[in-house]
Structure formats: C-alpha cells, structure tokens
Amino acid sequence: MAQNINPFYSSPSANSKAREEKQNIPKDNHAVSKRLQKELMVLMMCTEKGVSAFPDGENLFKWIGTITGPRDTVYAGLTYKLTLEFPHSYPYSAPVVRFVTSCFHPNVDPVGNICLDILKDKWSALYDVRTILLSIQSLLGEPNNDSPLNLLAAELWNDQTKYKKQLLQEYHKDVDRNPQDS
C-alpha cells in the first residue's frame, strides 16, 4: 500500500474517496473570513461612486450591497439594494447575489435573481465584491437581451421611453410598498 494513503480509507469505493476529501476540508472558515474582511476594507477605502456593501449584522458571509443606476441610462437616479451570500468555498465559488429592491431589467427575474456570466460559469477567484457590484451596475445600462430572464423588459428595451415608464412604475411601486428596502 502506498505511504500517502490513509489505511482507514483504502477501499476503492467512491464513498471512501468522498470521505477522505471531506476530511481535507478545513473545519473553520478563517481564510474566507480573512478574505471578506480584506474586501470590506477595500470597499470602505474605495472612491467608486455608486457602489457599496457591508456585512448584514455580525454575519460576515451575508452582505447588503447598494448600487446606483449608471449616469446617462434609464436607471440614473435610482438606488438598488442587493444581498450577497458567500459560500464557505469563496472565492473559488461565486456568491449568490440577488436584488432586494425590485429591478425591472431583461437579466433580472421577478424575485431578484440575476443572469450574469461572472456569477455563473465565468466566475473567477480574482473577482471581489467591488467588481461584482460594478459588473451589475454596468449590466443595468447594457443588458444581454440574448439571455433574458424578464421577457417584457427585453421586448421594451429598444423603446427607451416605454421602458423607462415601466421601470419607474415598478421601482416606485416597490419602494412605496417597502420603504426600508430602498
């Protein structure tokens, strides 16, 4: 038997391999916590206008983010809250990011899920909270109509006057209903 194989897990079954791999997962999330604390400091020192995020209370793995609509877009002057939930495998796995404030957008569904490649198959451990928020902010003004989650928003996008009317109607209905979320 090879020296680097734990004899307890020496059976060739898939279950024993899975148990051995689980054994190597760190029990605490110190490295992830440290990374998130560093990202928080970067955000606090950041001079970026229109994006911010902070932990939700004492939980370092759940944050509340805020983005403002980009200038020269139909979203200018609007502010959106988002939740960011970080897995214990962060930064090797993307956080789950959702809009809390209702967002009428081709790539956002009615419950706030976002279709953005960097949050899915294009995720990289090099991304951080700041780049996520800036990417979402950019997405507001530059939707991917080839991959819509909201068909009405995708259809209206080419008529910015009708789009803005619908956008403001949805936004203000949500803000009036949930003033603490805006």
C-alpha positions in Angstrom: 0.0 0.0 0.0 1.3 3.5 -0.8 2.5 5.6 2.1 0.3 8.6 1.5 -3.0 6.6 1.6 -4.8 6.5 4.9 -5.4 2.8 5.5 -8.8 3.5 7.1 -9.9 4.8 3.6 -8.0 2.3 1.5 -11.1 0.7 0.0 -11.6 1.7 -3.7 -15.2 2.7 -3.3 -16.4 6.2 -4.2 -17.8 6.8 -0.8 -14.5 6.3 0.9 -12.9 8.8 -1.6 -15.6 11.3 -0.8 -15.0 10.8 3.0 -11.3 11.3 2.5 -11.8 14.5 0.5 -14.2 15.8 3.2 -11.5 15.1 5.8 -9.3 17.7 4.0 -11.9 20.5 4.1 -10.9 23.0 6.8 -13.3 23.0 9.7 -13.1 26.8 10.2 -13.5 29.4 7.5 -10.6 31.6 8.7 -9.2 32.1 5.2 -12.6 33.0 3.8 -13.3 35.4 6.7 -9.9 37.0 6.2 -10.6 37.5 2.5 -14.0 39.0 3.2 -12.6 41.4 5.8 -9.9 42.5 3.3 -12.6 43.1 0.7 -14.7 45.1 3.2 -11.6 47.3 3.9 -11.0 47.8 0.2 -14.7 48.8 -0.3 -14.6 51.2 2.6 -11.4 52.9 1.2 -12.8 52.8 -2.3 -13.6 56.0 -4.1 -16.0 54.4 -6.5 -19.2 56.3 -6.7 -22.5 54.3 -6.7 -21.4 51.0 -5.1 -21.1 50.0 -1.5 -21.6 46.8 0.6 -21.3 45.8 4.2 -21.9 42.7 6.2 -25.5 42.2 7.4 -25.0 42.5 11.1 -22.4 40.1 12.6 -22.6 37.6 9.7 -19.6 38.1 7.5 -20.9 35.6 5.0 -24.1 37.7 4.2 -23.8 41.3 3.0 -26.1 44.0 1.9 -24.9 45.9 -1.2 -26.1 49.1 -2.8 -25.7 50.2 -6.3 -27.0 53.4 -8.0 -28.1 53.4 -11.6 -25.4 54.5 -14.0 -25.5 58.0 -15.4 -26.9 58.5 -18.9 -29.1 55.4 -18.6 -32.8 54.9 -17.7 -31.5 53.8 -14.3 -29.9 57.1 -13.4 -31.0 58.4 -10.0 -32.3 55.0 -8.8 -30.8 53.1 -6.0 -31.0 49.3 -5.6 -30.3 47.1 -2.6 -28.9 43.6 -3.1 -28.0 40.6 -0.9 -24.7 38.8 -1.3 -24.4 35.4 0.3 -20.9 33.9 0.3 -20.3 30.2 0.3 -17.7 28.7 2.5 -15.7 27.9 -0.7 -15.5 31.6 -1.6 -13.5 32.9 -3.6 -13.4 29.7 -5.5 -17.2 29.7 -5.8 -19.3 32.7 -6.7 -21.6 34.3 -4.1 -25.3 34.2 -4.6 -26.4 37.8 -5.4 -30.0 38.9 -5.6 -31.8 42.2 -5.9 -33.8 43.1 -2.8 -35.2 46.2 -4.4 -37.4 45.2 -7.3 -35.4 45.7 -10.5 -37.2 45.8 -13.9 -34.4 44.6 -16.2 -34.0 42.0 -19.0 -31.5 40.0 -17.0 -33.3 40.1 -13.6 -36.2 37.9 -12.8 -39.2 39.0 -10.6 -37.6 37.6 -7.4 -34.3 39.3 -7.9 -32.1 36.6 -9.4 -29.5 37.9 -11.8 -28.4 36.4 -15.1 -24.7 37.5 -15.3 -22.0 35.2 -16.6 -19.4 36.2 -13.9 -21.8 35.0 -11.2 -22.2 31.6 -13.0 -19.9 29.9 -15.5 -17.4 32.8 -15.9 -16.7 33.1 -12.2 -13.0 33.6 -11.2 -11.4 33.7 -7.8 -9.9 37.1 -8.9 -13.3 38.8 -8.6 -14.3 40.5 -5.5 -17.3 42.3 -4.1 -16.3 45.6 -5.7 -16.0 44.0 -9.2 -19.3 42.1 -8.7 -21.2 45.3 -7.8 -19.6 47.3 -10.7 -20.4 44.5 -13.1 -24.1 44.5 -12.0 -24.2 48.3 -12.2 -22.8 48.1 -15.7 -25.3 45.4 -16.6 -28.1 47.8 -15.8 -27.2 50.0 -18.8 -26.0 47.2 -21.0 -28.3 44.2 -20.7 -27.8 40.9 -22.5 -31.1 40.7 -24.4 -29.9 37.3 -25.8 -30.4 35.7 -22.4 -33.4 37.4 -20.8 -35.0 36.4 -17.5 -37.6 39.1 -17.9 -39.2 38.9 -21.4 -41.2 42.1 -21.1 -38.2 44.1 -20.2 -36.2 42.6 -23.1 -39.0 43.4 -25.5 -39.3 47.0 -24.2 -35.6 47.7 -24.1 -35.4 49.1 -27.7 -38.0 51.7 -26.9 -36.3 53.5 -24.0 -39.3 55.8 -23.4 -41.7 52.9 -22.8 -39.0 51.0 -21.0 -38.4 53.9 -18.6 -42.1 54.4 -17.9 -42.4 50.7 -16.9 -39.2 50.8 -15.0 -40.2 53.7 -12.9 -43.7 52.3 -12.3 -42.2 49.0 -11.0 -39.5 50.8 -9.0 -41.8 53.2 -7.2 -44.5 50.6 -6.6 -41.8 48.5 -4.7 -40.2 51.5 -2.9 -43.6 52.7 -1.8 -44.5 49.2 -0.5 -41.1 48.6 1.1 -39.5 51.9 2.1 -36.9 50.2 4.3 -35.5 48.3 1.2 -34.7 51.4 -0.8 
